[in-house]
Amino acid sequence: MTRIFSGIKPTGHLTLGNYLGALRRWVGVDQHQSDALFSIVDLHALTVEHDPARVRRLSRQSATLMLAAGLDPQLCTVFVQSHVDEHARLSYLLECTATDGELQRMIQYKEKGTRARAAGQSVRLSLLTYPVLMAADILAYRADEVPVGDDQTQHVELTRDLAVRFNQRYGHTFTVPRATHPPVAARVMNLQDPTSKMGKSDESGPGNVHLLDEADVVRKKIMRAVTDSGREVEYDRVTRPGIANLLEILAACEGGNPNDLAGVYESYGALKKDTAEAVVELLRPIRERHAELAADPGHIDSVLRKGAERAREMARPTVDAAYRAIGLLPA
């Protein structure tokens, strides 16, 4: 059976983009067809300034929402990254395999580093090296596939490069993974800035639909979404990014095609209204199930504990093999 690994970083409240771009496929496809591991990758949240209590709170919320969306611990492994030491153990070996040049070329390092410096902040070393930790997340489990959004493809390519390089230098140790993408709405854009991704780290509000937003809040955000000049509803990501984003969201909610849907609408208002209602109905059962699960924190703790135990059993043989291959004495 194909093994997959993917994770969610607890740096903000999960959004519609997280659900349409990742979670829904995890629930509907990946956990049924694969040996699937899904992690709250909390170590990645430490690469920038953060509130420790907030990271803990968002880690639990993310785990709860993953289960509320439909991940079944009987079908897949759900766990917190920092609960499995093998991630950090392997990360250092891969740092000894990577080069500073290829890490400095990572787009997210350039973007986030530039923003931090512009704000007068120092840039943490972990912001440069975290793609290596991400590679360790994947390679520790010999994952075949990594379901990611378009913006993470570069990191999976780095993972592939490191796996190949390590295997060539020290003997075959790792599976070389490949990135996979959902067919529609792989990258849901911000409703107020349709040229930027809808990101959970941006808590500014009106451009992001969060999974726990109330129905009226969802409707208001979508009805106020930025559109484009002109009146015709056309699907064109380059010249009509606002309308294209709404069409992709609606298509993803209803299982349609953005190009086909464009021919159905004669006004922006009608498109916004139908998109808003489709999103409200999509998120309703998730919000309701989240409320039930949040009322029983002991159940969440049990799921995460068992998930970490299972993940540890899978990762340890590979990481131990990597330690031997690179030349370290067995303990």
Disulfide bonds with the S-S distance in Angstrom:
none
